[in-house]
């Protein structure tokens, strides 16, 4: 069987999605919920980063997941004023609506875990370094990943 040019991109996106679903204890039939959770977590993280770091992190995401990450992004945005853990969790919760069965803390944990597992250590250090201390501490608390 001949492979399509997009097959490797689909396979890699599916690896990420499968890991996320396992971390969120979602069933194989709940792929739309997993995609929704992935988008919510990625957007909350993205919207707290300076533009240069948004681009650097985006460059390390799988091609198909990068589309979710950049969805709605504009260079003319104001940096969202998420300064606390509660702000970050509230941002995820807002984007998760109307799915009230996904816990925003669990979603953040799962998305951060994906990033820590699949993005270079140097990029993770750069991302954490740009975050306010309470949000950077959230990365450590949710995943055990050491702060920069």
MARDO-465647 format. One record per atom (N, C-alpha, C, O, CB): residue number from 0; atom name; y, x, z. Coordinates in steps of 0.1 Angstrom, whole numbers, plus 5000, padded with zeros to 4 digits. Glycine has a CB too. Layout:
BEGIN
[NUM,"CA",[Y,X,Z]]
...
This chain:
BEGIN
[0,"N",[4988,5008,5000]]
[0,"CA",[5000,5000,5000]]
[0,"C",[5012,5009,5000]]
[0,"O",[5014,5018,5008]]
[0,"CB",[5000,4990,5012]]
[1,"N",[5021,5006,4991]]
[1,"CA",[5034,5014,4990]]
[1,"C",[5043,5010,5001]]
[1,"O",[5046,4998,5003]]
[1,"CB",[5040,5012,4976]]
[2,"N",[5049,5021,5007]]
[2,"CA",[5059,5018,5017]]
[2,"C",[5073,5016,5011]]
[2,"O",[5076,5022,5001]]
[2,"CB",[5059,5030,5027]]
[3,"N",[5080,5007,5017]]
[3,"CA",[5093,5004,5013]]
[3,"C",[5103,5014,5019]]
[3,"O",[5100,5019,5030]]
[3,"CB",[5097,4989,5016]]
[4,"N",[5114,5016,5013]]
[4,"CA",[5123,5026,5018]]
[4,"C",[5129,5022,5032]]
[4,"O",[5133,5031,5040]]
[4,"CB",[5135,5027,5008]]
[5,"N",[5129,5009,5035]]
[5,"CA",[5134,5005,5048]]
[5,"C",[5123,5005,5059]]
[5,"O",[5126,5003,5071]]
[5,"CB",[5139,4991,5047]]
[6,"N",[5111,5007,5056]]
[6,"CA",[5100,5006,5066]]
[6,"C",[5102,5016,5078]]
[6,"O",[5100,5011,5089]]
[6,"CB",[5087,5010,5059]]
[7,"N",[5106,5028,5076]]
[7,"CA",[5108,5037,5088]]
[7,"C",[5119,5032,5097]]
[7,"O",[5118,5033,5109]]
[7,"CB",[5111,5051,5083]]
[8,"N",[5129,5026,5091]]
[8,"CA",[5140,5020,5099]]
[8,"C",[5136,5008,5107]]
[8,"O",[5139,5006,5119]]
[8,"CB",[5152,5017,5090]]
[9,"N",[5128,5000,5101]]
[9,"CA",[5122,4988,5108]]
[9,"C",[5113,4993,5119]]
[9,"O",[5113,4987,5130]]
[9,"CB",[5114,4979,5098]]
[10,"N",[5104,5002,5116]]
[10,"CA",[5095,5007,5126]]
[10,"C",[5102,5013,5138]]
[10,"O",[5098,5010,5150]]
[10,"CB",[5086,5018,5120]]
[11,"N",[5112,5021,5136]]
[11,"CA",[5120,5026,5147]]
[11,"C",[5127,5016,5155]]
[11,"O",[5127,5016,5168]]
[11,"CB",[5130,5037,5142]]
[12,"N",[5133,5006,5149]]
[12,"CA",[5140,4995,5156]]
[12,"C",[5130,4987,5164]]
[12,"O",[5133,4983,5175]]
[12,"CB",[5147,4986,5145]]
[13,"N",[5118,4985,5158]]
[13,"CA",[5108,4978,5165]]
[13,"C",[5103,4985,5177]]
[13,"O",[5099,4979,5187]]
[13,"CB",[5096,4975,5156]]
[14,"N",[5102,4999,5177]]
[14,"CA",[5099,5007,5189]]
[14,"C",[5109,5004,5200]]
[14,"O",[5105,5001,5211]]
[14,"CB",[5098,5022,5185]]
[15,"N",[5121,5005,5197]]
[15,"CA",[5132,5002,5207]]
[15,"C",[5130,4988,5212]]
[15,"O",[5131,4986,5224]]
[15,"CB",[5146,5004,5200]]
[16,"N",[5129,4978,5203]]
[16,"CA",[5128,4964,5207]]
[16,"C",[5116,4962,5216]]
[16,"O",[5117,4955,5226]]
[16,"CB",[5128,4955,5195]]
[17,"N",[5105,4968,5212]]
[17,"CA",[5093,4966,5221]]
[17,"C",[5095,4972,5235]]
[17,"O",[5091,4965,5244]]
[17,"CB",[5081,4973,5214]]
[18,"N",[5101,4983,5236]]
[18,"CA",[5103,4989,5249]]
[18,"C",[5113,4980,5257]]
[18,"O",[5111,4978,5269]]
[18,"CB",[5110,5003,5247]]
[19,"N",[5123,4975,5250]]
[19,"CA",[5132,4966,5257]]
[19,"C",[5125,4954,5262]]
[19,"O",[5127,4949,5274]]
[19,"CB",[5144,4962,5248]]
[20,"N",[5117,4948,5254]]
[20,"CA",[5109,4936,5258]]
[20,"C",[5100,4939,5269]]
[20,"O",[5098,4930,5278]]
[20,"CB",[5101,4931,5246]]
[21,"N",[5093,4950,5269]]
[21,"CA",[5085,4954,5281]]
[21,"C",[5093,4955,5293]]
[21,"O",[5089,4950,5304]]
[21,"CB",[5077,4967,5278]]
[22,"N",[5105,4962,5292]]
[22,"CA",[5113,4964,5304]]
[22,"C",[5119,4951,5309]]
[22,"O",[5122,4950,5321]]
[22,"CB",[5124,4973,5301]]
[23,"N",[5121,4941,5301]]
[23,"CA",[5126,4928,5305]]
[23,"C",[5115,4918,5307]]
[23,"O",[5117,4906,5310]]
[23,"CB",[5136,4923,5294]]
[24,"N",[5102,4922,5305]]
[24,"CA",[5091,4913,5307]]
[24,"C",[5092,4901,5298]]
[24,"O",[5089,4890,5303]]
[24,"CB",[5089,4909,5322]]
[25,"N",[5095,4903,5286]]
[25,"CA",[5096,4892,5276]]
[25,"C",[5083,4892,5268]]
[25,"O",[5077,4902,5265]]
[25,"CB",[5108,4894,5267]]
[26,"N",[5079,4880,5264]]
[26,"CA",[5067,4878,5256]]
[26,"C",[5070,4881,5241]]
[26,"O",[5082,4881,5237]]
[26,"CB",[5062,4863,5257]]
[27,"N",[5060,4884,5233]]
[27,"CA",[5062,4887,5219]]
[27,"C",[5069,4876,5211]]
[27,"O",[5075,4879,5201]]
[27,"CB",[5048,4890,5213]]
[28,"N",[5068,4864,5216]]
[28,"CA",[5075,4853,5209]]
[28,"C",[5090,4852,5212]]
[28,"O",[5097,4844,5207]]
[28,"CB",[5068,4840,5213]]
[29,"N",[5094,4861,5221]]
[29,"CA",[5108,4860,5226]]
[29,"C",[5117,4871,5220]]
[29,"O",[5127,4876,5226]]
[29,"CB",[5109,4862,5241]]
[30,"N",[5114,4875,5208]]
[30,"CA",[5122,4885,5201]]
[30,"C",[5137,4881,5199]]
[30,"O",[5145,4890,5202]]
[30,"CB",[5116,4888,5187]]
[31,"N",[5140,4869,5196]]
[31,"CA",[5154,4866,5195]]
[31,"C",[5162,4868,5209]]
[31,"O",[5173,4872,5209]]
[31,"CB",[5156,4851,5191]]
[32,"N",[5155,4865,5220]]
[32,"CA",[5161,4867,5233]]
[32,"C",[5163,4882,5235]]
[32,"O",[5173,4887,5241]]
[32,"CB",[5152,4861,5244]]
[33,"N",[5153,4890,5231]]
[33,"CA",[5154,4905,5233]]
[33,"C",[5166,4910,5224]]
[33,"O",[5173,4919,5229]]
[33,"CB",[5141,4912,5228]]
[34,"N",[5167,4906,5212]]
[34,"CA",[5178,4910,5204]]
[34,"C",[5192,4906,5210]]
[34,"O",[5201,4914,5210]]
[34,"CB",[5177,4904,5190]]
[35,"N",[5192,4894,5216]]
[35,"CA",[5204,4889,5222]]
[35,"C",[5208,4898,5234]]
[35,"O",[5219,4902,5237]]
[35,"CB",[5203,4875,5227]]
[36,"N",[5198,4902,5242]]
[36,"CA",[5199,4911,5254]]
[36,"C",[5204,4925,5249]]
[36,"O",[5213,4930,5255]]
[36,"CB",[5186,4912,5262]]
[37,"N",[5198,4930,5239]]
[37,"CA",[5201,4943,5234]]
[37,"C",[5216,4943,5230]]
[37,"O",[5223,4952,5233]]
[37,"CB",[5192,4947,5222]]
[38,"N",[5220,4933,5222]]
[38,"CA",[5234,4932,5218]]
[38,"C",[5244,4931,5230]]
[38,"O",[5254,4938,5230]]
[38,"CB",[5236,4920,5209]]
[39,"N",[5240,4923,5240]]
[39,"CA",[5249,4921,5251]]
[39,"C",[5251,4935,5259]]
[39,"O",[5262,4938,5263]]
[39,"CB",[5243,4911,5261]]
[40,"N",[5240,4942,5261]]
[40,"CA",[5240,4954,5268]]
[40,"C",[5248,4965,5260]]
[40,"O",[5256,4972,5266]]
[40,"CB",[5226,4959,5271]]
[41,"N",[5245,4966,5248]]
[41,"CA",[5251,4976,5239]]
[41,"C",[5266,4973,5238]]
[41,"O",[5274,4983,5239]]
[41,"CB",[5245,4976,5225]]
[42,"N",[5270,4961,5237]]
[42,"CA",[5284,4958,5236]]
[42,"C",[5292,4961,5248]]
[42,"O",[5303,4965,5248]]
[42,"CB",[5286,4943,5232]]
[43,"N",[5286,4958,5260]]
[43,"CA",[5293,4961,5273]]
[43,"C",[5295,4976,5274]]
[43,"O",[5306,4980,5278]]
[43,"CB",[5284,4956,5284]]
[44,"N",[5285,4984,5270]]
[44,"CA",[5287,4998,5271]]
[44,"C",[5297,5003,5261]]
[44,"O",[5306,5010,5264]]
[44,"CB",[5273,5005,5269]]
[45,"N",[5295,4998,5249]]
[45,"CA",[5304,5002,5238]]
[45,"C",[5319,4999,5241]]
[45,"O",[5328,5007,5239]]
[45,"CB",[5300,4995,5225]]
[46,"N",[5321,4987,5247]]
[46,"CA",[5335,4983,5249]]
[46,"C",[5341,4990,5261]]
[46,"O",[5353,4987,5263]]
[46,"CB",[5335,4968,5251]]
[47,"N",[5334,4998,5267]]
[47,"CA",[5340,5006,5278]]
[47,"C",[5343,5020,5274]]
[47,"O",[5349,5028,5281]]
[47,"CB",[5331,5006,5290]]
[48,"N",[5338,5024,5262]]
[48,"CA",[5339,5038,5258]]
[48,"C",[5352,5040,5249]]
[48,"O",[5356,5031,5242]]
[48,"CB",[5327,5042,5250]]
[49,"N",[5357,5052,5249]]
[49,"CA",[5368,5055,5239]]
[49,"C",[5362,5055,5225]]
[49,"O",[5350,5058,5224]]
[49,"CB",[5375,5069,5243]]
[50,"N",[5370,5053,5215]]
[50,"CA",[5365,5052,5202]]
[50,"C",[5357,5064,5197]]
[50,"O",[5347,5062,5191]]
[50,"CB",[5377,5050,5192]]
[51,"N",[5361,5076,5200]]
[51,"CA",[5354,5087,5196]]
[51,"C",[5340,5087,5202]]
[51,"O",[5330,5091,5195]]
[51,"CB",[5361,5100,5200]]
[52,"N",[5338,5083,5214]]
[52,"CA",[5325,5082,5220]]
[52,"C",[5317,5071,5215]]
[52,"O",[5305,5072,5214]]
[52,"CB",[5327,5081,5236]]
[53,"N",[5323,5060,5211]]
[53,"CA",[5316,5049,5205]]
[53,"C",[5309,5054,5192]]
[53,"O",[5298,5051,5190]]
[53,"CB",[5326,5037,5201]]
[54,"N",[5317,5061,5184]]
[54,"CA",[5311,5067,5172]]
[54,"C",[5300,5077,5174]]
[54,"O",[5290,5077,5168]]
[54,"CB",[5322,5073,5164]]
[55,"N",[5302,5086,5184]]
[55,"CA",[5292,5096,5187]]
[55,"C",[5279,5089,5192]]
[55,"O",[5268,5093,5188]]
[55,"CB",[5297,5106,5198]]
[56,"N",[5280,5079,5201]]
[56,"CA",[5268,5073,5205]]
[56,"C",[5262,5065,5194]]
[56,"O",[5249,5065,5192]]
[56,"CB",[5271,5063,5217]]
[57,"N",[5270,5058,5186]]
[57,"CA",[5265,5050,5175]]
[57,"C",[5257,5058,5165]]
[57,"O",[5247,5054,5159]]
[57,"CB",[5276,5043,5168]]
[58,"N",[5261,5071,5163]]
[58,"CA",[5254,5080,5154]]
[58,"C",[5240,5082,5158]]
[58,"O",[5232,5086,5149]]
[58,"CB",[5262,5093,5152]]
[59,"N",[5236,5081,5170]]
[59,"CA",[5223,5084,5175]]
[59,"C",[5214,5072,5176]]
[59,"O",[5202,5073,5180]]
[59,"CB",[5224,5091,5188]]
[60,"N",[5219,5060,5173]]
[60,"CA",[5211,5048,5174]]
[60,"C",[5203,5046,5161]]
[60,"O",[5208,5050,5150]]
[60,"CB",[5220,5036,5176]]
[61,"N",[5192,5040,5162]]
[61,"CA",[5185,5036,5149]]
[61,"C",[5193,5028,5140]]
[61,"O",[5202,5020,5145]]
[61,"CB",[5171,5029,5153]]
[62,"N",[5192,5030,5127]]
[62,"CA",[5200,5024,5117]]
[62,"C",[5202,5009,5119]]
[62,"O",[5213,5004,5119]]
[62,"CB",[5195,5026,5104]]
[63,"N",[5191,5001,5121]]
[63,"CA",[5192,4987,5123]]
[63,"C",[5199,4983,5136]]
[63,"O",[5206,4973,5137]]
[63,"CB",[5178,4980,5122]]
[64,"N",[5196,4990,5147]]
[64,"CA",[5202,4987,5160]]
[64,"C",[5217,4991,5159]]
[64,"O",[5225,4985,5166]]
[64,"CB",[5195,4995,5171]]
[65,"N",[5221,5001,5151]]
[65,"CA",[5235,5004,5150]]
[65,"C",[5243,4992,5145]]
[65,"O",[5255,4991,5148]]
[65,"CB",[5236,5016,5140]]
[66,"N",[5237,4984,5137]]
[66,"CA",[5244,4972,5132]]
[66,"C",[5247,4963,5143]]
[66,"O",[5259,4957,5144]]
[66,"CB",[5235,4965,5122]]
[67,"N",[5238,4961,5152]]
[67,"CA",[5241,4952,5164]]
[67,"C",[5252,4959,5173]]
[67,"O",[5261,4952,5177]]
[67,"CB",[5228,4950,5173]]
[68,"N",[5251,4972,5174]]
[68,"CA",[5261,4979,5182]]
[68,"C",[5275,4978,5177]]
[68,"O",[5284,4975,5185]]
[68,"CB",[5257,4994,5183]]
[69,"N",[5277,4979,5164]]
[69,"CA",[5290,4978,5158]]
[69,"C",[5295,4964,5155]]
[69,"O",[5306,4962,5152]]
[69,"CB",[5290,4986,5146]]
[70,"N",[5286,4954,5156]]
[70,"CA",[5290,4940,5153]]
[70,"C",[5302,4936,5162]]
[70,"O",[5302,4937,5174]]
[70,"CB",[5278,4931,5156]]
[71,"N",[5313,4932,5155]]
[71,"CA",[5325,4928,5162]]
[71,"C",[5334,4940,5166]]
[71,"O",[5345,4937,5171]]
[71,"CB",[5322,4920,5174]]
[72,"N",[5330,4952,5164]]
[72,"CA",[5338,4963,5168]]
[72,"C",[5350,4965,5158]]
[72,"O",[5349,4963,5146]]
[72,"CB",[5330,4976,5168]]
[73,"N",[5361,4969,5164]]
[73,"CA",[5373,4972,5155]]
[73,"C",[5380,4984,5161]]
[73,"O",[5380,4986,5173]]
[73,"CB",[5383,4960,5154]]
[74,"N",[5385,4992,5152]]
[74,"CA",[5392,5005,5157]]
[74,"C",[5406,5001,5164]]
[74,"O",[5411,5009,5171]]
[74,"CB",[5395,5014,5145]]
[75,"N",[5411,4989,5162]]
[75,"CA",[5423,4985,5167]]
[75,"C",[5421,4977,5180]]
[75,"O",[5429,4968,5184]]
[75,"CB",[5431,4976,5157]]
[76,"N",[5411,4980,5187]]
[76,"CA",[5409,4973,5200]]
[76,"C",[5415,4980,5211]]
[76,"O",[5418,4992,5211]]
[76,"CB",[5393,4972,5202]]
[77,"N",[5417,4973,5222]]
[77,"CA",[5422,4978,5234]]
[77,"C",[5409,4981,5242]]
[77,"O",[5400,4973,5243]]
[77,"CB",[5432,4969,5242]]
[78,"N",[5409,4993,5249]]
[78,"CA",[5398,4996,5258]]
[78,"C",[5397,4985,5268]]
[78,"O",[5406,4983,5276]]
[78,"CB",[5399,5010,5264]]
[79,"N",[5385,4979,5269]]
[79,"CA",[5383,4968,5279]]
[79,"C",[5384,4974,5293]]
[79,"O",[5380,4985,5295]]
[79,"CB",[5369,4962,5277]]
[80,"N",[5391,4967,5301]]
[80,"CA",[5393,4972,5314]]
[80,"C",[5382,4969,5324]]
[80,"O",[5384,4962,5334]]
[80,"CB",[5406,4966,5320]]
[81,"N",[5370,4974,5321]]
[81,"CA",[5359,4973,5330]]
[81,"C",[5360,4985,5339]]
[81,"O",[5357,4996,5334]]
[81,"CB",[5345,4972,5322]]
[82,"N",[5363,4983,5351]]
[82,"CA",[5365,4995,5360]]
[82,"C",[5354,4995,5371]]
[82,"O",[5351,5006,5376]]
[82,"CB",[5378,4994,5367]]
[83,"N",[5347,4984,5373]]
[83,"CA",[5338,4983,5384]]
[83,"C",[5324,4979,5379]]
[83,"O",[5323,4975,5368]]
[83,"CB",[5342,4974,5395]]
[84,"N",[5314,4981,5388]]
[84,"CA",[5301,4976,5384]]
[84,"C",[5301,4961,5381]]
[84,"O",[5294,4956,5372]]
[84,"CB",[5291,4980,5395]]
[85,"N",[5308,4954,5390]]
[85,"CA",[5308,4939,5388]]
[85,"C",[5315,4936,5375]]
[85,"O",[5310,4926,5369]]
[85,"CB",[5317,4933,5400]]
[86,"N",[5325,4943,5370]]
[86,"CA",[5331,4941,5357]]
[86,"C",[5321,4942,5346]]
[86,"O",[5320,4934,5337]]
[86,"CB",[5343,4950,5355]]
[87,"N",[5313,4953,5347]]
[87,"CA",[5303,4956,5337]]
[87,"C",[5292,4945,5337]]
[87,"O",[5288,4940,5326]]
[87,"CB",[5296,4970,5339]]
[88,"N",[5287,4941,5348]]
[88,"CA",[5277,4931,5349]]
[88,"C",[5282,4917,5344]]
[88,"O",[5276,4910,5337]]
[88,"CB",[5272,4929,5364]]
[89,"N",[5295,4914,5348]]
[89,"CA",[5301,4902,5343]]
[89,"C",[5303,4902,5328]]
[89,"O",[5301,4891,5321]]
[89,"CB",[5315,4900,5349]]
[90,"N",[5305,4913,5322]]
[90,"CA",[5307,4914,5307]]
[90,"C",[5293,4911,5300]]
[90,"O",[5293,4904,5290]]
[90,"CB",[5312,4929,5303]]
[91,"N",[5283,4917,5306]]
[91,"CA",[5269,4914,5300]]
[91,"C",[5266,4899,5302]]
[91,"O",[5261,4893,5293]]
[91,"CB",[5259,4923,5307]]
[92,"N",[5269,4894,5314]]
[92,"CA",[5266,4880,5317]]
[92,"C",[5273,4871,5307]]
[92,"O",[5267,4861,5302]]
[92,"CB",[5269,4876,5332]]
[93,"N",[5285,4874,5305]]
[93,"CA",[5293,4865,5295]]
[93,"C",[5287,4865,5281]]
[93,"O",[5286,4855,5275]]
[93,"CB",[5308,4871,5295]]
[94,"N",[5283,4877,5277]]
[94,"CA",[5277,4878,5263]]
[94,"C",[5263,4872,5263]]
[94,"O",[5258,4867,5252]]
[94,"CB",[5277,4892,5258]]
[95,"N",[5256,4872,5274]]
[95,"CA",[5243,4866,5275]]
[95,"C",[5243,4851,5274]]
[95,"O",[5233,4844,5269]]
[95,"CB",[5235,4870,5287]]
[96,"N",[5254,4845,5278]]
[96,"CA",[5255,4830,5278]]
[96,"C",[5252,4825,5264]]
[96,"O",[5256,4831,5255]]
[96,"CB",[5269,4825,5283]]
[97,"N",[5245,4815,5262]]
[97,"CA",[5240,4805,5272]]
[97,"C",[5226,4808,5278]]
[97,"O",[5221,4799,5285]]
[97,"CB",[5240,4791,5266]]
[98,"N",[5220,4820,5275]]
[98,"CA",[5207,4823,5281]]
[98,"C",[5208,4827,5295]]
[98,"O",[5210,4839,5298]]
[98,"CB",[5200,4834,5272]]
[99,"N",[5207,4817,5304]]
[99,"CA",[5209,4820,5318]]
[99,"C",[5196,4825,5325]]
[99,"O",[5196,4828,5337]]
[99,"CB",[5213,4807,5326]]
[100,"N",[5186,4827,5317]]
[100,"CA",[5173,4832,5323]]
[100,"C",[5172,4847,5322]]
[100,"O",[5162,4853,5327]]
[100,"CB",[5161,4825,5316]]
[101,"N",[5181,4853,5315]]
[101,"CA",[5181,4868,5315]]
[101,"C",[5191,4873,5325]]
[101,"O",[5203,4869,5325]]
[101,"CB",[5185,4873,5300]]
[102,"N",[5187,4881,5334]]
[102,"CA",[5195,4887,5344]]
[102,"C",[5204,4898,5339]]
[102,"O",[5198,4908,5333]]
[102,"CB",[5187,4892,5356]]
[103,"N",[5217,4898,5340]]
[103,"CA",[5225,4908,5334]]
[103,"C",[5223,4922,5339]]
[103,"O",[5224,4932,5332]]
[103,"CB",[5240,4905,5336]]
[104,"N",[5219,4923,5352]]
[104,"CA",[5216,4936,5358]]
[104,"C",[5203,4942,5351]]
[104,"O",[5202,4954,5348]]
[104,"CB",[5214,4936,5373]]
[105,"N",[5193,4933,5350]]
[105,"CA",[5181,4937,5343]]
[105,"C",[5183,4941,5329]]
[105,"O",[5177,4951,5324]]
[105,"CB",[5170,4926,5344]]
[106,"N",[5192,4934,5322]]
[106,"CA",[5195,4937,5308]]
[106,"C",[5202,4951,5307]]
[106,"O",[5198,4959,5299]]
[106,"CB",[5204,4926,5302]]
[107,"N",[5212,4953,5316]]
[107,"CA",[5218,4966,5316]]
[107,"C",[5209,4977,5319]]
[107,"O",[5209,4988,5312]]
[107,"CB",[5230,4966,5327]]
[108,"N",[5200,4975,5329]]
[108,"CA",[5190,4985,5332]]
[108,"C",[5181,4989,5320]]
[108,"O",[5179,5000,5317]]
[108,"CB",[5181,4980,5344]]
[109,"N",[5177,4978,5313]]
[109,"CA",[5168,4980,5302]]
[109,"C",[5175,4987,5290]]
[109,"O",[5169,4996,5284]]
[109,"CB",[5162,4967,5297]]
[110,"N",[5187,4984,5287]]
[110,"CA",[5195,4990,5276]]
[110,"C",[5198,5004,5280]]
[110,"O",[5197,5013,5272]]
[110,"CB",[5207,4982,5273]]
[111,"N",[5203,5006,5292]]
[111,"CA",[5206,5020,5296]]
[111,"C",[5193,5029,5296]]
[111,"O",[5194,5040,5291]]
[111,"CB",[5212,5020,5311]]
[112,"N",[5182,5023,5300]]
[112,"CA",[5169,5030,5300]]
[112,"C",[5166,5034,5285]]
[112,"O",[5162,5046,5283]]
[112,"CB",[5158,5022,5306]]
[113,"N",[5168,5025,5276]]
[113,"CA",[5165,5028,5262]]
[113,"C",[5174,5040,5257]]
[113,"O",[5169,5049,5251]]
[113,"CB",[5168,5016,5253]]
[114,"N",[5187,5039,5261]]
[114,"CA",[5196,5050,5256]]
[114,"C",[5192,5063,5263]]
[114,"O",[5191,5073,5256]]
[114,"CB",[5210,5046,5260]]
[115,"N",[5189,5063,5275]]
[115,"CA",[5185,5076,5282]]
[115,"C",[5172,5081,5276]]
[115,"O",[5171,5094,5275]]
[115,"CB",[5183,5073,5297]]
[116,"N",[5163,5073,5272]]
[116,"CA",[5150,5077,5267]]
[116,"C",[5152,5082,5252]]
[116,"O",[5144,5091,5248]]
[116,"CB",[5140,5066,5267]]
[117,"N",[5161,5077,5244]]
[117,"CA",[5161,5080,5230]]
[117,"C",[5173,5087,5225]]
[117,"O",[5173,5092,5214]]
[117,"CB",[5160,5067,5223]]
[118,"N",[5184,5088,5233]]
[118,"CA",[5196,5094,5228]]
[118,"C",[5196,5108,5235]]
[118,"O",[5191,5110,5246]]
[118,"CB",[5209,5086,5232]]
[119,"N",[5202,5118,5228]]
[119,"CA",[5202,5132,5233]]
[119,"C",[5208,5132,5247]]
[119,"O",[5217,5125,5250]]
[119,"CB",[5209,5141,5224]]
[120,"N",[5203,5141,5255]]
[120,"CA",[5208,5143,5269]]
[120,"C",[5223,5147,5269]]
[120,"O",[5230,5142,5277]]
[120,"CB",[5200,5154,5276]]
[121,"N",[5227,5155,5259]]
[121,"CA",[5241,5158,5258]]
[121,"C",[5250,5146,5256]]
[121,"O",[5261,5145,5261]]
[121,"CB",[5243,5169,5247]]
[122,"N",[5245,5137,5247]]
[122,"CA",[5253,5125,5244]]
[122,"C",[5254,5116,5256]]
[122,"O",[5264,5110,5259]]
[122,"CB",[5247,5118,5232]]
[123,"N",[5243,5115,5263]]
[123,"CA",[5243,5107,5275]]
[123,"C",[5252,5112,5285]]
[123,"O",[5260,5105,5292]]
[123,"CB",[5228,5106,5282]]
[124,"N",[5253,5126,5287]]
[124,"CA",[5262,5132,5296]]
[124,"C",[5276,5129,5292]]
[124,"O",[5285,5126,5300]]
[124,"CB",[5260,5147,5297]]
[125,"N",[5279,5130,5279]]
[125,"CA",[5293,5127,5273]]
[125,"C",[5296,5112,5276]]
[125,"O",[5308,5109,5280]]
[125,"CB",[5293,5129,5258]]
[126,"N",[5287,5103,5274]]
[126,"CA",[5290,5089,5277]]
[126,"C",[5293,5087,5291]]
[126,"O",[5303,5080,5295]]
[126,"CB",[5278,5080,5273]]
[127,"N",[5285,5092,5300]]
[127,"CA",[5287,5090,5314]]
[127,"C",[5300,5096,5319]]
[127,"O",[5307,5091,5327]]
[127,"CB",[5275,5096,5322]]
[128,"N",[5304,5108,5313]]
[128,"CA",[5316,5114,5317]]
[128,"C",[5328,5106,5313]]
[128,"O",[5339,5108,5320]]
[128,"CB",[5317,5128,5310]]
[129,"N",[5328,5097,5303]]
[129,"CA",[5339,5089,5300]]
[129,"C",[5341,5076,5308]]
[129,"O",[5351,5070,5307]]
[129,"CB",[5339,5086,5285]]
[130,"N",[5330,5073,5316]]
[130,"CA",[5330,5061,5323]]
[130,"C",[5337,5062,5337]]
[130,"O",[5337,5073,5343]]
[130,"CB",[5316,5056,5325]]
[131,"N",[5344,5052,5342]]
[131,"CA",[5349,5052,5355]]
[131,"C",[5337,5055,5365]]
[131,"O",[5326,5051,5362]]
[131,"CB",[5356,5039,5359]]
[132,"N",[5340,5062,5376]]
[132,"CA",[5329,5066,5385]]
[132,"C",[5320,5054,5390]]
[132,"O",[5308,5056,5390]]
[132,"CB",[5335,5072,5397]]
[133,"N",[5325,5042,5393]]
[133,"CA",[5316,5031,5397]]
[133,"C",[5307,5027,5386]]
[133,"O",[5295,5024,5389]]
[133,"CB",[5324,5019,5401]]
[134,"N",[5311,5028,5374]]
[134,"CA",[5302,5024,5363]]
[134,"C",[5293,5035,5359]]
[134,"O",[5281,5033,5356]]
[134,"CB",[5310,5020,5350]]
[135,"N",[5297,5048,5360]]
[135,"CA",[5289,5059,5358]]
[135,"C",[5278,5059,5369]]
[135,"O",[5266,5062,5366]]
[135,"CB",[5297,5072,5358]]
[136,"N",[5281,5056,5381]]
[136,"CA",[5272,5055,5392]]
[136,"C",[5261,5044,5389]]
[136,"O",[5250,5045,5393]]
[136,"CB",[5278,5052,5405]]
[137,"N",[5265,5034,5382]]
[137,"CA",[5256,5023,5378]]
[137,"C",[5244,5029,5370]]
[137,"O",[5233,5025,5371]]
[137,"CB",[5263,5012,5371]]
[138,"N",[5247,5038,5361]]
[138,"CA",[5237,5044,5352]]
[138,"C",[5227,5051,5361]]
[138,"O",[5215,5049,5359]]
[138,"CB",[5243,5055,5343]]
[139,"N",[5231,5058,5371]]
[139,"CA",[5222,5065,5380]]
[139,"C",[5214,5055,5389]]
[139,"O",[5202,5056,5390]]
[139,"CB",[5230,5075,5390]]
[140,"N",[5221,5045,5394]]
[140,"CA",[5214,5035,5402]]
[140,"C",[5204,5027,5395]]
[140,"O",[5193,5024,5400]]
[140,"CB",[5224,5026,5408]]
[141,"N",[5206,5024,5382]]
[141,"CA",[5197,5016,5375]]
[141,"C",[5186,5024,5368]]
[141,"O",[5175,5018,5366]]
[141,"CB",[5205,5009,5364]]
[142,"N",[5188,5037,5366]]
[142,"CA",[5177,5044,5359]]
[142,"C",[5173,5057,5366]]
[142,"O",[5162,5063,5363]]
[142,"CB",[5182,5048,5345]]
[143,"N",[5181,5061,5376]]
[143,"CA",[5178,5074,5383]]
[143,"C",[5182,5086,5375]]
[143,"O",[5180,5097,5379]]
[143,"CB",[5163,5075,5385]]
[144,"N",[5189,5083,5363]]
[144,"CA",[5194,5094,5355]]
[144,"C",[5206,5101,5362]]
[144,"O",[5215,5095,5366]]
[144,"CB",[5199,5089,5341]]
[145,"N",[5205,5114,5364]]
[145,"CA",[5215,5122,5371]]
[145,"C",[5229,5121,5364]]
[145,"O",[5229,5120,5351]]
[145,"CB",[5211,5137,5372]]
[146,"N",[5239,5120,5372]]
[146,"CA",[5253,5120,5366]]
[146,"C",[5257,5133,5361]]
[146,"O",[5252,5144,5365]]
[146,"CB",[5263,5115,5377]]
[147,"N",[5266,5133,5351]]
[147,"CA",[5271,5146,5345]]
[147,"C",[5279,5153,5355]]
[147,"O",[5284,5164,5352]]
[147,"CB",[5279,5143,5333]]
